[in-house]
Amino acid sequence: MRVEADCIPCYLKQGISTLRIAGMNDKEISSTINSVLGIINQLSLEETPCYNSTVVLRKIYDIIGIIDPYKEAKIKWNDYALNQYKDFSRLVEKSDDRLHKAFKVAVAGNIIDMGITPDFDVDLAMNEITDKEFDHDDYNDLKPMLKNAKTVMILGDNSGEIVFDMVLVEEFKRLGLNVVYSVKGGPILNDSTMEDAVQVGLTSICEVVDTGNDLLGVVFEKSSQAFIEAFKRADIIISKGQANFESLEGSKRAGDKTFFVLRAKCPLVAKCLGVEFGDIVLKRNRS
C-alpha cells in the first residue's frame, strides 16, 4: 500500500496522540508539531504510510527526549487484557469452531490503538466477538492449509492486543502447530515489544522473536536475521493490524501464505481492503 495525500493528517494525529500520552500541554504540542511539519514534504510517496509515520514519530521522540512515551499505557492495557483472558478462553471453548472464534477474539483486540484511534471502545469490540461476523472472511482458504502446515507465525501489533492474540496462539498449538510470535525490536507507539511479551506470559507458551527494529509495519531490509528466517520458515503467516497490512499487502514476499487480521481504522485502508471503514477482516494476501 502506497502513500496518498490523505495519509498526512494521520501522521500528525499519531504525533499529537503521542505528545498527549507523554504529558505535553497544548502549547508544547503545538510547538513540537510545528517543528516536524518541515519533514512532511520530504517524505517519499513511494514508501508505505506506516514507514513515513515512523519517520515523523522518531523526530517527535527525539524532540521530547522520551524513549517510550507509551510505556505506562502499555502496561495498563496488558493488565486489562490479562484480566479478561479467562473470558476469552471460555468463549473459544464453547464455540463450534474454536479456531474461528479465536480469530474473532484476536481481531477484537485490534481496536486497542493509541496512535490512530486513542478514543477506542474496547467494550464495543468485545461485544463484536459474539455479535458480529467478519465483514470479509477468508477462513475457508486457511482451513485446508492447516492440514499440511507445521509452523504458523503471528506478526503482532499492539500491547494489550497481544493478550487477545494469546488465545489464537493456544488454538494453533492445540491443533499441533508450532507458533512463532513477532514483536517490535524497540518502542514505537503502543506496539508490543519483548517487554510486553514477557509481562503477559507469551514467552512461556510460544517462541517470540523481535523484528530487530522499531519501525511500524514490516521492513525486511532492516529486520533481524531471526525474524527473516522465521518468516521464511513459516507455512502460514497471520499478520495483525494496519501497519503490517500496509507494508505487506500485495507483496510477493508475503505471498499467498499470509492472512491479514485487522479492523479498517482509516478510509484508505478500508478502500484497499475492499471493505467499509470500521469493518473487521480476515483476508488472504494476493501476491
CORTAQUI-V120498 format. One record per pair of residues at least 24 apart in sequence whose C-alpha atoms are under 10 Angstrom apart, sorted by the first residue. I is the first residue (numbers start at 1). J is the second residue. D is the distance in whole Angstrom. If there is no record, write none. Layout:
i=I j=J d=D
i=I j=J d=D
//
This chain:
i=1 j=46 d=9
i=1 j=47 d=8
i=1 j=48 d=6
i=1 j=49 d=8
i=1 j=50 d=9
i=1 j=243 d=10
i=1 j=245 d=8
i=1 j=246 d=5
i=1 j=247 d=6
i=1 j=248 d=8
i=1 j=249 d=6
i=1 j=250 d=8
i=1 j=251 d=9
i=1 j=268 d=9
i=1 j=269 d=8
i=1 j=272 d=8
i=2 j=44 d=10
i=2 j=45 d=7
i=2 j=46 d=6
i=2 j=47 d=6
i=2 j=48 d=5
i=2 j=49 d=6
i=2 j=50 d=9
i=2 j=246 d=8
i=2 j=247 d=9
i=2 j=249 d=10
i=3 j=43 d=9
i=3 j=44 d=8
i=3 j=45 d=5
i=3 j=46 d=7
i=3 j=47 d=6
i=3 j=48 d=6
i=3 j=49 d=5
i=3 j=50 d=9
i=3 j=51 d=10
i=3 j=52 d=8
i=3 j=246 d=9
i=3 j=268 d=9
i=4 j=45 d=7
i=4 j=46 d=10
i=4 j=48 d=9
i=4 j=49 d=8
i=4 j=268 d=8
i=5 j=45 d=9
i=6 j=49 d=10
i=6 j=266 d=10
i=6 j=267 d=9
i=6 j=268 d=8
i=7 j=48 d=10
i=7 j=49 d=7
i=7 j=50 d=9
i=7 j=52 d=9
i=7 j=53 d=9
i=7 j=266 d=9
i=7 j=267 d=10
i=7 j=268 d=8
i=8 j=40 d=8
i=8 j=41 d=10
i=8 j=43 d=10
i=8 j=49 d=9
i=8 j=52 d=9
i=8 j=53 d=9
i=10 j=49 d=9
i=10 j=50 d=10
i=10 j=53 d=8
i=10 j=115 d=9
i=10 j=116 d=7
i=10 j=266 d=9
i=11 j=40 d=9
i=11 j=49 d=8
i=11 j=50 d=9
i=11 j=52 d=8
i=11 j=53 d=5
i=11 j=54 d=9
i=11 j=55 d=9
i=11 j=56 d=7
i=11 j=57 d=8
i=11 j=115 d=9
i=11 j=116 d=9
i=12 j=36 d=9
i=12 j=37 d=9
i=12 j=40 d=9
i=12 j=53 d=9
i=12 j=56 d=8
i=12 j=57 d=9
i=12 j=115 d=10
i=12 j=116 d=10
i=13 j=53 d=10
i=13 j=115 d=7
i=13 j=116 d=7
i=13 j=117 d=9
i=13 j=118 d=10
i=14 j=53 d=8
i=14 j=54 d=10
i=14 j=56 d=9
i=14 j=57 d=8
i=14 j=114 d=8
i=14 j=115 d=5
i=14 j=116 d=6
i=14 j=117 d=9
i=14 j=118 d=9
i=14 j=189 d=8
i=15 j=53 d=9
i=15 j=54 d=10
i=15 j=56 d=7
i=15 j=57 d=6
i=15 j=58 d=10
i=15 j=59 d=10
i=15 j=60 d=7
i=15 j=61 d=9
i=15 j=115 d=8
i=15 j=116 d=9
i=15 j=189 d=9
i=16 j=57 d=10
i=16 j=60 d=9
i=16 j=115 d=9
i=16 j=116 d=10
i=17 j=114 d=7
i=17 j=115 d=6
i=17 j=116 d=8
i=17 j=117 d=9
i=17 j=118 d=7
i=17 j=189 d=9
i=18 j=57 d=8
i=18 j=60 d=8
i=18 j=61 d=9
i=18 j=68 d=10
i=18 j=69 d=7
i=18 j=70 d=8
i=18 j=114 d=8
i=18 j=115 d=7
i=18 j=118 d=10
i=18 j=188 d=10
i=18 j=189 d=7
i=18 j=190 d=9
i=19 j=57 d=10
i=19 j=60 d=8
i=19 j=61 d=9
i=19 j=64 d=8
i=19 j=69 d=8
i=19 j=70 d=10
i=20 j=69 d=9
i=21 j=69 d=6
i=21 j=70 d=6
i=21 j=71 d=10
i=21 j=72 d=9
i=21 j=73 d=8
i=21 j=114 d=9
i=21 j=115 d=10
i=21 j=118 d=10
i=21 j=189 d=10
i=22 j=61 d=10
i=22 j=64 d=9
i=22 j=66 d=8
i=22 j=68 d=9
i=22 j=69 d=5
i=22 j=70 d=7
i=22 j=71 d=10
i=22 j=72 d=10
i=23 j=69 d=9
i=24 j=64 d=9
i=28 j=64 d=10
i=32 j=59 d=9
i=32 j=60 d=7
i=32 j=63 d=7
i=32 j=64 d=8
i=33 j=59 d=10
i=33 j=60 d=8
i=35 j=59 d=9
i=35 j=60 d=9
i=35 j=63 d=9
i=36 j=60 d=7
i=36 j=63 d=9
i=47 j=246 d=10
i=47 j=247 d=9
i=48 j=216 d=10
i=48 j=217 d=9
i=48 j=219 d=10
i=48 j=243 d=9
i=48 j=245 d=10
i=48 j=246 d=6
i=48 j=247 d=6
i=48 j=248 d=9
i=49 j=216 d=9
i=49 j=217 d=9
i=49 j=242 d=10
i=49 j=243 d=8
i=49 j=246 d=7
i=49 j=247 d=8
i=50 j=215 d=8
i=50 j=216 d=5
i=50 j=217 d=6
i=50 j=218 d=9
i=50 j=242 d=8
i=50 j=243 d=5
i=50 j=244 d=8
i=50 j=245 d=9
i=50 j=246 d=7
i=50 j=247 d=7
i=51 j=215 d=7
i=51 j=216 d=6
i=51 j=217 d=7
i=51 j=218 d=9
i=51 j=219 d=8
i=51 j=243 d=8
i=51 j=246 d=9
i=51 j=247 d=8
i=52 j=215 d=10
i=52 j=216 d=9
i=53 j=215 d=9
i=53 j=216 d=8
i=53 j=243 d=10
i=54 j=188 d=8
i=54 j=189 d=9
i=54 j=214 d=8
i=54 j=215 d=6
i=54 j=216 d=6
i=54 j=217 d=9
i=55 j=215 d=9
i=55 j=216 d=10
i=57 j=188 d=8
i=57 j=189 d=8
i=57 j=215 d=10
i=57 j=216 d=10
i=58 j=188 d=8
i=58 j=189 d=10
i=58 j=214 d=9
i=58 j=215 d=9
i=61 j=188 d=9
i=67 j=186 d=9
i=67 j=187 d=7
i=67 j=188 d=9
i=68 j=186 d=9
i=68 j=187 d=6
i=68 j=188 d=7
i=68 j=189 d=8
i=68 j=190 d=9
i=69 j=187 d=9
i=69 j=188 d=9
i=69 j=189 d=8
i=69 j=190 d=9
i=70 j=114 d=9
i=70 j=115 d=10
i=70 j=159 d=10
i=70 j=187 d=8
i=70 j=188 d=8
i=70 j=189 d=6
i=70 j=190 d=6
i=70 j=191 d=9
i=71 j=159 d=10
i=71 j=187 d=8
i=71 j=188 d=10
i=71 j=189 d=9
i=71 j=190 d=8
i=71 j=195 d=10
i=71 j=196 d=10
i=72 j=190 d=10
i=73 j=114 d=9
i=73 j=159 d=9
i=73 j=160 d=9
i=73 j=190 d=8
i=74 j=114 d=9
i=74 j=158 d=8
i=74 j=159 d=5
i=74 j=160 d=7
i=74 j=161 d=10
i=74 j=189 d=9
i=74 j=190 d=6
i=74 j=191 d=8
i=74 j=192 d=8
i=74 j=193 d=10
i=74 j=195 d=10
i=74 j=196 d=8
i=75 j=159 d=8
i=75 j=160 d=8
i=75 j=190 d=10
i=75 j=195 d=10
i=75 j=196 d=8
i=75 j=199 d=8
i=75 j=200 d=9
i=76 j=159 d=9
i=76 j=160 d=8
i=77 j=112 d=8
i=77 j=158 d=10
i=77 j=159 d=7
i=77 j=160 d=5
i=77 j=161 d=8
i=77 j=162 d=10
i=77 j=163 d=9
i=77 j=190 d=10
i=78 j=158 d=10
i=78 j=159 d=6
i=78 j=160 d=4
i=78 j=161 d=8
i=78 j=162 d=8
i=78 j=163 d=7
i=78 j=164 d=10
i=78 j=192 d=10
i=78 j=196 d=7
i=78 j=197 d=9
i=78 j=199 d=8
i=78 j=200 d=7
i=79 j=159 d=10
i=79 j=160 d=7
i=79 j=163 d=9
i=79 j=199 d=9
i=79 j=200 d=8
i=80 j=160 d=7
i=80 j=163 d=9
i=81 j=109 d=9
i=81 j=122 d=10
i=81 j=159 d=9
i=81 j=160 d=6
i=81 j=161 d=7
i=81 j=162 d=9
i=81 j=163 d=6
i=81 j=164 d=7
i=81 j=200 d=9
i=82 j=160 d=8
i=82 j=161 d=10
i=82 j=162 d=10
i=82 j=163 d=6
i=82 j=164 d=9
i=82 j=166 d=10
i=82 j=199 d=10
i=82 j=200 d=7
i=82 j=201 d=9
i=83 j=163 d=10
i=84 j=163 d=9
i=84 j=164 d=9
i=85 j=163 d=7
i=85 j=164 d=7
i=85 j=166 d=9
i=85 j=167 d=8
i=86 j=167 d=10
i=88 j=126 d=9
i=88 j=129 d=9
i=88 j=163 d=10
i=88 j=164 d=7
i=88 j=166 d=10
i=88 j=167 d=7
i=89 j=164 d=10
i=89 j=166 d=9
i=89 j=167 d=6
i=89 j=168 d=10
i=89 j=170 d=9
i=89 j=171 d=10
i=91 j=129 d=9
i=91 j=130 d=8
i=92 j=129 d=10
i=92 j=167 d=8
i=92 j=168 d=9
i=92 j=171 d=9
i=93 j=171 d=10
i=95 j=130 d=10
i=98 j=167 d=10
i=98 j=168 d=9
i=98 j=171 d=7
i=98 j=172 d=10
i=99 j=139 d=10
i=99 j=143 d=10
i=99 j=167 d=9
i=99 j=168 d=7
i=99 j=169 d=10
i=99 j=170 d=9
i=99 j=171 d=6
i=99 j=172 d=7
i=99 j=174 d=10
i=99 j=175 d=9
i=100 j=137 d=10
i=100 j=139 d=7
i=100 j=140 d=10
i=100 j=143 d=10
i=100 j=168 d=9
i=100 j=171 d=9
i=100 j=282 d=10
i=101 j=129 d=8
i=101 j=130 d=9
i=101 j=133 d=10
i=101 j=167 d=9
i=101 j=168 d=9
i=101 j=171 d=10
i=102 j=129 d=9
i=102 j=164 d=8
i=102 j=165 d=8
i=102 j=166 d=9
i=102 j=167 d=6
i=102 j=168 d=5
i=102 j=169 d=9
i=102 j=170 d=9
i=102 j=171 d=7
i=102 j=172 d=9
i=103 j=129 d=9
i=103 j=134 d=10
i=103 j=139 d=9
i=103 j=164 d=9
i=103 j=165 d=8
i=103 j=167 d=8
i=103 j=168 d=6
i=103 j=169 d=10
i=103 j=171 d=10
i=103 j=238 d=10
i=103 j=261 d=8
i=103 j=262 d=10
i=103 j=281 d=10
i=103 j=282 d=8
i=104 j=128 d=8
i=104 j=129 d=6
i=104 j=130 d=8
i=104 j=132 d=9
i=104 j=133 d=8
i=104 j=134 d=8
i=104 j=164 d=9
i=104 j=165 d=10
i=104 j=168 d=9
i=104 j=261 d=9
i=104 j=262 d=10
i=104 j=280 d=9
i=104 j=281 d=9
i=104 j=282 d=9
i=105 j=129 d=6
i=105 j=130 d=9
i=105 j=161 d=9
i=105 j=163 d=10
i=105 j=164 d=6
i=105 j=165 d=7
i=105 j=166 d=10
i=105 j=167 d=7
i=105 j=168 d=8
i=106 j=161 d=7
i=106 j=162 d=8
i=106 j=163 d=8
i=106 j=164 d=5
i=106 j=165 d=5
i=106 j=166 d=8
i=106 j=167 d=7
i=106 j=168 d=7
i=106 j=169 d=10
i=106 j=240 d=8
i=106 j=261 d=8
i=106 j=262 d=9
i=107 j=134 d=9
i=107 j=161 d=9
i=107 j=164 d=8
i=107 j=165 d=8
i=107 j=240 d=8
i=107 j=241 d=8
i=107 j=260 d=10
i=107 j=261 d=6
i=107 j=262 d=6
i=107 j=263 d=7
i=107 j=280 d=7
i=107 j=281 d=8
i=107 j=282 d=8
i=108 j=161 d=8
i=108 j=164 d=8
i=108 j=165 d=10
i=108 j=261 d=10
i=108 j=262 d=8
i=108 j=263 d=8
i=108 j=280 d=8
i=109 j=157 d=10
i=109 j=158 d=8
i=109 j=159 d=9
i=109 j=160 d=7
i=109 j=161 d=4
i=109 j=162 d=8
i=109 j=163 d=8
i=109 j=164 d=5
i=109 j=165 d=8
i=109 j=240 d=10
i=109 j=241 d=10
i=109 j=262 d=9
i=109 j=263 d=9
i=110 j=156 d=10
i=110 j=157 d=8
i=110 j=158 d=7
i=110 j=159 d=10
i=110 j=160 d=9
i=110 j=161 d=6
i=110 j=162 d=9
i=110 j=164 d=9
i=110 j=165 d=9
i=110 j=240 d=8
i=110 j=241 d=6
i=110 j=242 d=9
i=110 j=261 d=8
i=110 j=262 d=6
i=110 j=263 d=6
i=110 j=264 d=10
i=110 j=265 d=10
i=110 j=280 d=9
i=111 j=158 d=9
i=111 j=160 d=10
i=111 j=161 d=8
i=111 j=241 d=9
i=111 j=262 d=8
i=111 j=263 d=7
i=111 j=264 d=10
i=111 j=265 d=8
i=111 j=278 d=10
i=111 j=280 d=10
i=112 j=157 d=10
i=112 j=158 d=7
i=112 j=159 d=8
i=112 j=160 d=7
i=112 j=161 d=6
i=112 j=162 d=10
i=112 j=190 d=9
i=112 j=191 d=10
i=113 j=157 d=9
i=113 j=158 d=7
i=113 j=159 d=9
i=113 j=160 d=9
i=113 j=161 d=9
i=113 j=189 d=9
i=113 j=190 d=7
i=113 j=191 d=9
i=113 j=241 d=9
i=113 j=265 d=9
i=114 j=158 d=9
i=114 j=159 d=10
i=114 j=189 d=7
i=114 j=190 d=6
i=114 j=191 d=9
i=115 j=188 d=10
i=115 j=189 d=6
i=115 j=190 d=7
i=115 j=191 d=10
i=116 j=189 d=10
i=116 j=242 d=10
i=116 j=265 d=7
i=116 j=266 d=8
i=117 j=265 d=8
i=117 j=266 d=9
i=125 j=263 d=10
i=128 j=280 d=10
i=132 j=280 d=9
i=133 j=279 d=10
i=133 j=280 d=8
i=133 j=281 d=9
i=134 j=261 d=10
i=134 j=262 d=10
i=134 j=263 d=10
i=134 j=279 d=8
i=134 j=280 d=5
i=134 j=281 d=5
i=134 j=282 d=7
i=134 j=283 d=10
i=135 j=263 d=10
i=135 j=274 d=10
i=135 j=275 d=7
i=135 j=276 d=9
i=135 j=278 d=10
i=135 j=279 d=6
i=135 j=280 d=6
i=135 j=281 d=6
i=135 j=282 d=8
i=135 j=283 d=10
i=136 j=261 d=10
i=136 j=273 d=9
i=136 j=274 d=9
i=136 j=275 d=7
i=136 j=279 d=8
i=136 j=280 d=7
i=136 j=281 d=5
i=136 j=282 d=6
i=136 j=283 d=6
i=136 j=284 d=10
i=137 j=261 d=9
i=137 j=280 d=9
i=137 j=281 d=6
i=137 j=282 d=5
i=137 j=283 d=6
i=137 j=284 d=9
i=138 j=259 d=8
i=138 j=260 d=9
i=138 j=281 d=8
i=138 j=282 d=6
i=138 j=283 d=5
i=138 j=284 d=6
i=138 j=285 d=10
i=139 j=259 d=9
i=139 j=281 d=10
i=139 j=282 d=7
i=139 j=283 d=8
i=139 j=284 d=9
i=141 j=256 d=10
i=141 j=257 d=10
i=141 j=259 d=9
i=141 j=283 d=9
i=141 j=284 d=8
i=142 j=236 d=9
i=142 j=257 d=9
i=142 j=258 d=9
i=142 j=259 d=8
i=142 j=282 d=10
i=142 j=283 d=10
i=142 j=284 d=8
i=145 j=235 d=8
i=145 j=236 d=8
i=145 j=257 d=9
i=146 j=172 d=9
i=146 j=175 d=9
i=146 j=176 d=10
i=146 j=177 d=8
i=146 j=235 d=9
i=146 j=236 d=8
i=147 j=175 d=9
i=147 j=177 d=10
i=148 j=177 d=10
i=148 j=235 d=9
i=149 j=176 d=9
i=149 j=177 d=7
i=149 j=178 d=9
i=149 j=234 d=8
i=149 j=235 d=6
i=149 j=236 d=7
i=150 j=175 d=10
i=150 j=176 d=8
i=150 j=177 d=5
i=150 j=178 d=6
i=150 j=179 d=9
i=150 j=233 d=9
i=150 j=234 d=8
i=150 j=235 d=7
i=150 j=236 d=9
i=151 j=176 d=9
i=151 j=177 d=6
i=151 j=178 d=5
i=151 j=179 d=6
i=151 j=180 d=7
i=151 j=230 d=9
i=151 j=231 d=10
i=151 j=233 d=7
i=151 j=234 d=5
i=151 j=235 d=6
i=151 j=236 d=7
i=151 j=237 d=9
i=152 j=177 d=7
i=152 j=178 d=6
i=152 j=179 d=5
i=152 j=180 d=6
i=152 j=181 d=9
i=152 j=230 d=9
i=152 j=231 d=9
i=152 j=233 d=9
i=152 j=234 d=5
i=152 j=235 d=6
i=152 j=236 d=5
i=152 j=237 d=6
i=152 j=238 d=7
i=152 j=257 d=10
i=152 j=258 d=10
i=153 j=178 d=8
i=153 j=179 d=6
i=153 j=180 d=5
i=153 j=181 d=6
i=153 j=182 d=8
i=153 j=207 d=10
i=153 j=208 d=10
i=153 j=209 d=10
i=153 j=227 d=10
i=153 j=230 d=7
i=153 j=231 d=7
i=153 j=232 d=10
i=153 j=233 d=9
i=153 j=234 d=6
i=153 j=235 d=8
i=153 j=236 d=6
i=153 j=237 d=5
i=153 j=238 d=6
i=153 j=239 d=8
i=153 j=258 d=9
i=154 j=179 d=7
i=154 j=180 d=6
i=154 j=181 d=5
i=154 j=182 d=6
i=154 j=183 d=9
i=154 j=208 d=10
i=154 j=231 d=9
i=154 j=234 d=9
i=154 j=236 d=9
i=154 j=237 d=6
i=154 j=238 d=5
i=154 j=239 d=6
i=154 j=240 d=7
i=154 j=258 d=10
i=154 j=259 d=10
i=154 j=260 d=10
i=155 j=180 d=9
i=155 j=181 d=6
i=155 j=182 d=5
i=155 j=183 d=7
i=155 j=184 d=9
i=155 j=209 d=10
i=155 j=210 d=10
i=155 j=211 d=9
i=155 j=217 d=9
i=155 j=218 d=9
i=155 j=227 d=10
i=155 j=231 d=9
i=155 j=237 d=7
i=155 j=238 d=6
i=155 j=239 d=5
i=155 j=240 d=6
i=155 j=241 d=9
i=155 j=244 d=8
i=155 j=260 d=10
i=155 j=261 d=10
i=156 j=181 d=7
i=156 j=182 d=6
i=156 j=183 d=6
i=156 j=184 d=8
i=156 j=191 d=8
i=156 j=192 d=7
i=156 j=193 d=9
i=156 j=197 d=10
i=156 j=208 d=10
i=156 j=210 d=10
i=156 j=217 d=10
i=156 j=238 d=9
i=156 j=239 d=7
i=156 j=240 d=6
i=156 j=241 d=8
i=156 j=244 d=9
i=157 j=182 d=9
i=157 j=183 d=7
i=157 j=184 d=8
i=157 j=190 d=8
i=157 j=191 d=5
i=157 j=192 d=6
i=157 j=193 d=9
i=157 j=216 d=9
i=157 j=217 d=9
i=157 j=239 d=8
i=157 j=240 d=6
i=157 j=241 d=6
i=157 j=242 d=8
i=157 j=243 d=8
i=157 j=244 d=8
i=157 j=262 d=10
i=158 j=183 d=9
i=158 j=184 d=10
i=158 j=188 d=10
i=158 j=189 d=8
i=158 j=190 d=6
i=158 j=191 d=4
i=158 j=192 d=5
i=158 j=193 d=9
i=158 j=196 d=9
i=158 j=240 d=9
i=158 j=241 d=8
i=159 j=183 d=10
i=159 j=189 d=10
i=159 j=190 d=6
i=159 j=191 d=6
i=159 j=192 d=4
i=159 j=193 d=8
i=159 j=195 d=10
i=159 j=196 d=7
i=159 j=197 d=9
i=159 j=200 d=9
i=160 j=190 d=9
i=160 j=191 d=9
i=160 j=192 d=8
i=160 j=196 d=8
i=160 j=200 d=9
i=161 j=190 d=10
i=161 j=191 d=9
i=161 j=192 d=8
i=161 j=240 d=9
i=161 j=241 d=10
i=162 j=191 d=9
i=162 j=192 d=7
i=162 j=193 d=10
i=162 j=196 d=8
i=162 j=197 d=8
i=162 j=200 d=8
i=162 j=202 d=8
i=162 j=240 d=10
i=163 j=196 d=9
i=163 j=197 d=9
i=163 j=200 d=7
i=163 j=201 d=9
i=163 j=202 d=8
i=165 j=202 d=9
i=165 j=240 d=9
i=166 j=197 d=10
i=166 j=200 d=9
i=166 j=201 d=9
i=166 j=202 d=7
i=166 j=205 d=9
i=166 j=206 d=9
i=169 j=202 d=9
i=169 j=205 d=8
i=169 j=206 d=8
i=170 j=205 d=8
i=170 j=206 d=9
i=173 j=205 d=9
i=173 j=206 d=9
i=178 j=206 d=8
i=178 j=207 d=9
i=178 j=234 d=9
i=179 j=205 d=9
i=179 j=206 d=6
i=179 j=207 d=7
i=179 j=208 d=9
i=179 j=234 d=9
i=179 j=236 d=10
i=180 j=205 d=10
i=180 j=206 d=6
i=180 j=207 d=5
i=180 j=208 d=6
i=180 j=209 d=7
i=180 j=227 d=10
i=180 j=230 d=7
i=180 j=231 d=9
i=180 j=234 d=8
i=180 j=237 d=10
i=181 j=206 d=7
i=181 j=207 d=6
i=181 j=208 d=5
i=181 j=209 d=6
i=181 j=210 d=8
i=181 j=227 d=10
i=181 j=230 d=9
i=181 j=237 d=10
i=181 j=238 d=9
i=182 j=207 d=9
i=182 j=208 d=6
i=182 j=209 d=5
i=182 j=210 d=5
i=182 j=211 d=7
i=182 j=212 d=10
i=182 j=226 d=10
i=182 j=227 d=7
i=182 j=230 d=9
i=182 j=231 d=9
i=182 j=239 d=10
i=183 j=208 d=7
i=183 j=209 d=6
i=183 j=210 d=5
i=183 j=211 d=6
i=183 j=212 d=9
i=183 j=213 d=10
i=183 j=214 d=10
i=183 j=227 d=9
i=184 j=209 d=8
i=184 j=210 d=5
i=184 j=211 d=5
i=184 j=212 d=7
i=184 j=213 d=6
i=184 j=214 d=6
i=184 j=215 d=8
i=184 j=216 d=8
i=184 j=217 d=9
i=184 j=218 d=10
i=184 j=223 d=10
i=185 j=209 d=9
i=185 j=210 d=5
i=185 j=211 d=5
i=185 j=212 d=4
i=185 j=213 d=5
i=185 j=214 d=5
i=185 j=215 d=8
i=185 j=223 d=9
i=185 j=224 d=9
i=186 j=210 d=9
i=186 j=211 d=9
i=186 j=212 d=8
i=186 j=213 d=6
i=186 j=214 d=4
i=186 j=215 d=8
i=187 j=213 d=9
i=187 j=214 d=6
i=187 j=215 d=9
i=187 j=216 d=10
i=188 j=213 d=10
i=188 j=214 d=6
i=188 j=215 d=7
i=188 j=216 d=7
i=189 j=214 d=10
i=189 j=215 d=10
i=189 j=216 d=9
i=191 j=215 d=10
i=191 j=216 d=8
i=191 j=217 d=10
i=215 j=243 d=10
i=216 j=242 d=9
i=216 j=243 d=6
i=216 j=244 d=7
i=216 j=246 d=10
i=216 j=247 d=9
i=217 j=241 d=9
i=217 j=242 d=8
i=217 j=243 d=4
i=217 j=244 d=4
i=217 j=245 d=7
i=217 j=246 d=7
i=217 j=247 d=6
i=217 j=248 d=8
i=218 j=243 d=8
i=218 j=244 d=6
i=218 j=245 d=9
i=218 j=246 d=9
i=218 j=247 d=6
i=218 j=248 d=7
i=219 j=244 d=9
i=219 j=247 d=7
i=219 j=248 d=9
i=220 j=247 d=10
i=220 j=253 d=9
i=234 j=258 d=10
i=237 j=284 d=10
i=237 j=285 d=10
i=238 j=282 d=9
i=238 j=283 d=10
i=238 j=284 d=9
i=239 j=282 d=10
i=239 j=283 d=10
i=239 j=284 d=10
i=239 j=285 d=10
i=240 j=282 d=10
i=241 j=265 d=9
i=242 j=266 d=9
i=242 j=269 d=7
i=242 j=270 d=10
i=243 j=269 d=10
i=245 j=269 d=9
i=245 j=272 d=10
i=245 j=273 d=9
i=245 j=285 d=9
i=246 j=272 d=9
i=248 j=285 d=8
i=248 j=287 d=10
i=249 j=273 d=9
i=249 j=284 d=9
i=249 j=285 d=6
i=249 j=286 d=8
i=249 j=287 d=8
i=250 j=284 d=10
i=250 j=285 d=6
i=250 j=286 d=5
i=250 j=287 d=5
i=251 j=285 d=8
i=251 j=286 d=8
i=251 j=287 d=5
i=252 j=285 d=9
i=252 j=286 d=8
i=252 j=287 d=5
i=253 j=287 d=8
i=254 j=285 d=7
i=254 j=286 d=9
i=254 j=287 d=7
i=255 j=284 d=9
i=255 j=285 d=7
i=255 j=286 d=7
i=255 j=287 d=5
i=256 j=284 d=7
i=256 j=285 d=5
i=256 j=286 d=6
i=256 j=287 d=6
i=257 j=284 d=8
i=257 j=285 d=7
i=257 j=286 d=9
i=257 j=287 d=10
i=258 j=283 d=9
i=258 j=284 d=6
i=258 j=285 d=5
i=258 j=286 d=9
i=258 j=287 d=10
i=259 j=283 d=5
i=259 j=284 d=4
i=259 j=285 d=6
i=259 j=286 d=9
i=260 j=284 d=6
i=260 j=285 d=7
//
